[in-house]
Amino acid sequence: MGTVDARAPVPATAPAGEPRGRLVVGDEDDLHVLARFMRAMLLNLLREPRKCAAVEKMSLAVAMEPAGREECAFTVIFRGGRVILECGVAQGADIVIRCEPAVLMKLARVPAGPAAVKFLLTREGRDLVARFLAGELRMKGAARHPLKMMRFADFLAPVDG
């Protein structure tokens, strides 16, 4: 698996009007289980007009590196109205999230806005906070790019209704 560059040109794909046209996958055959899960989640999110509008405004690269499973790392790049999914940790990634795969799944369920506070008071939310404080969940670059991190969290947040 080669090194991915988060600043590389956006590949040409189908028109961006539908979820599959907005999502560009680096090497479909090389996707591991976590990246396949992320692809399915992204396709589902890109069905929502509000999420597509958010993608239009985002310029961000987020790498996710499961602890102890570095070969399962992947990067999600938002640029040019598209979402690019690549295996590996991209050079120049704005934010790198390191944690166990199960914690990544929990992070994907955190709602955005005021609902996040309520979530953090649940057992699952308190578990995420405890893992963060124990160093089992690390986010490199989130403090340097707080607005980008908030936009990314809002994009990943489950759709209400």
Backbone torsions as a table, in degrees:
resi	resn	phi	psi	omega
1	MET	NA	122.3	-178.9
2	GLY	-80.6	175.8	179.1
3	THR	-85.8	135.4	180.0
4	VAL	-95.3	143.2	177.1
5	ASP	-110.9	118.4	-177.3
6	ALA	-67.6	-15.0	-178.7
7	ARG	-99.6	2.8	-179.1
8	ALA	-63.4	155.7	179.8
9	PRO	-59.1	149.5	178.4
10	VAL	-74.1	125.8	179.0
11	PRO	-64.3	146.6	176.2
12	ALA	-75.1	135.3	179.7
13	THR	-140.1	-168.8	177.0
14	ALA	-62.7	164.0	177.6
15	PRO	-53.5	147.8	-173.3
16	ALA	-79.7	11.2	-176.4
17	GLY	-73.0	-21.4	-178.9
18	GLU	-122.5	161.8	-176.1
19	PRO	-54.0	-45.0	-178.4
20	ARG	-66.8	-25.5	177.5
21	GLY	-76.7	-25.3	179.3
22	ARG	-86.7	-23.4	-177.2
23	LEU	-99.1	123.9	177.0
24	VAL	-111.7	123.1	179.4
25	VAL	-107.7	125.9	-176.4
26	GLY	-54.0	-64.1	-179.7
27	ASP	-137.5	96.4	-175.2
28	GLU	-53.0	-38.6	-177.2
29	ASP	-75.0	-20.3	-175.7
30	ASP	-93.5	-1.1	-177.1
31	LEU	-68.5	131.2	174.8
32	HIS	-90.1	179.4	-172.8
33	VAL	-57.9	-45.9	-179.2
34	LEU	-63.8	-40.7	179.3
35	ALA	-68.1	-35.2	176.6
36	ARG	-65.9	-39.8	176.3
37	PHE	-61.6	-45.0	-179.9
38	MET	-63.4	-40.6	178.1
39	ARG	-58.8	-46.8	179.9
40	ALA	-62.6	-41.8	179.7
41	MET	-64.6	-43.0	179.5
42	LEU	-63.5	-43.2	178.7
43	LEU	-60.9	-39.6	178.2
44	ASN	-65.0	-44.6	179.7
45	LEU	-64.9	-36.2	-177.2
46	LEU	-73.9	-1.6	173.1
47	ARG	-78.7	-17.1	-177.5
48	GLU	-91.0	125.4	179.8
49	PRO	-56.9	-36.8	179.9
50	ARG	-64.7	-38.0	179.3
51	LYS	-69.9	-38.9	178.1
52	CYS	-64.4	-39.0	177.5
53	ALA	-64.0	-37.0	178.1
54	ALA	-65.2	-40.4	180.0
55	VAL	-61.4	-36.2	179.8
56	GLU	-58.7	-30.3	-175.0
57	LYS	-97.3	-5.4	-173.0
58	MET	-94.3	142.1	171.3
59	SER	-138.6	96.3	-168.3
60	LEU	-160.3	145.6	172.8
61	ALA	-126.6	122.4	-179.9
62	VAL	-120.3	121.0	176.9
63	ALA	-100.7	140.1	177.1
64	MET	-121.8	121.4	-175.3
65	GLU	-123.5	104.4	179.6
66	PRO	-64.8	132.7	179.2
67	ALA	-61.2	129.4	178.7
68	GLY	76.7	-0.4	-179.2
69	ARG	-136.3	51.3	-175.5
70	GLU	-57.3	-27.0	178.6
71	GLU	-68.4	-13.1	178.9
72	CYS	-99.9	13.9	179.6
73	ALA	-68.9	151.1	174.7
74	PHE	-149.7	161.3	-179.7
75	THR	-126.8	137.3	174.9
76	VAL	-112.1	121.1	-176.9
77	ILE	-115.4	127.8	177.0
78	PHE	-107.7	114.9	-180.0
79	ARG	-163.8	140.4	176.0
80	GLY	64.6	29.1	179.7
81	GLY	76.4	9.9	-179.3
82	ARG	-121.7	162.1	173.1
83	VAL	-118.0	123.2	-178.1
84	ILE	-110.6	127.4	179.3
85	LEU	-113.0	121.3	-179.1
86	GLU	-130.2	146.2	172.7
87	CYS	-77.6	147.1	179.7
88	GLY	95.4	167.9	177.2
89	VAL	-92.5	118.9	-176.8
90	ALA	-71.5	140.0	170.7
91	GLN	-64.7	137.0	178.2
92	GLY	80.3	13.4	177.5
93	ALA	-61.5	135.1	179.6
94	ASP	-69.0	-40.7	-175.8
95	ILE	-133.8	136.1	175.6
96	VAL	-123.0	121.7	179.8
97	ILE	-106.4	124.1	-179.9
98	ARG	-119.5	123.1	178.0
99	CYS	-171.7	176.7	176.7
100	GLU	-69.6	152.6	178.6
101	PRO	-55.1	-38.5	-179.9
102	ALA	-62.9	-34.6	179.1
103	VAL	-70.0	-36.1	176.0
104	LEU	-59.4	-40.6	179.6
105	MET	-64.8	-38.3	178.0
106	LYS	-67.4	-39.6	179.0
107	LEU	-60.2	-34.5	-179.4
108	ALA	-68.0	-16.8	-178.9
109	ARG	-97.0	-0.8	-179.6
110	VAL	-74.0	123.1	178.3
111	PRO	-72.8	166.6	179.1
112	ALA	-95.5	163.5	174.5
113	GLY	68.3	-150.3	-176.9
114	PRO	-60.9	-26.7	179.1
115	ALA	-64.5	-23.4	178.6
116	ALA	-64.2	-36.2	179.1
117	VAL	-63.6	-44.4	177.6
118	LYS	-61.7	-41.0	179.2
119	PHE	-61.6	-42.0	-178.3
120	LEU	-66.3	-16.7	176.7
121	LEU	-86.5	-9.2	177.5
122	THR	-79.8	168.9	178.7
123	ARG	-59.7	-43.5	-179.8
124	GLU	-65.2	-40.0	178.0
125	GLY	-65.9	-43.3	178.0
126	ARG	-63.1	-34.6	177.2
127	ASP	-63.4	-42.0	177.6
128	LEU	-62.3	-44.1	178.9
129	VAL	-61.7	-43.7	179.8
130	ALA	-62.7	-40.8	178.8
131	ARG	-66.0	-37.4	177.8
132	PHE	-64.4	-46.0	-179.3
133	LEU	-67.1	-30.9	179.4
134	ALA	-81.7	-5.7	-179.7
135	GLY	85.4	7.1	178.8
136	GLU	-80.8	-14.7	176.7
137	LEU	-127.3	112.9	-179.3
138	ARG	-122.4	139.9	178.5
139	MET	-126.5	103.4	178.6
140	LYS	-87.6	126.3	177.1
141	GLY	97.4	-11.8	-178.5
142	ALA	-65.7	-36.7	179.6
143	ALA	-71.9	-29.6	179.1
144	ARG	-77.8	-26.1	-177.4
145	HIS	-128.7	60.9	-174.6
146	PRO	-63.8	-37.8	179.9
147	LEU	-68.3	-40.4	177.5
148	LYS	-63.9	-40.3	179.0
149	MET	-64.3	-40.1	178.8
150	MET	-65.8	-39.6	177.6
151	ARG	-65.4	-40.6	178.3
152	PHE	-64.2	-44.9	178.9
153	ALA	-62.1	-40.8	178.1
154	ASP	-64.2	-40.9	178.5
155	PHE	-62.1	-43.7	-177.8
156	LEU	-75.3	-19.1	-176.6
157	ALA	-59.8	140.4	178.7
158	PRO	-58.1	146.5	179.8
159	VAL	-79.0	131.0	177.9
160	ASP	-73.7	142.0	173.0
161	GLY	86.6	NA	NA
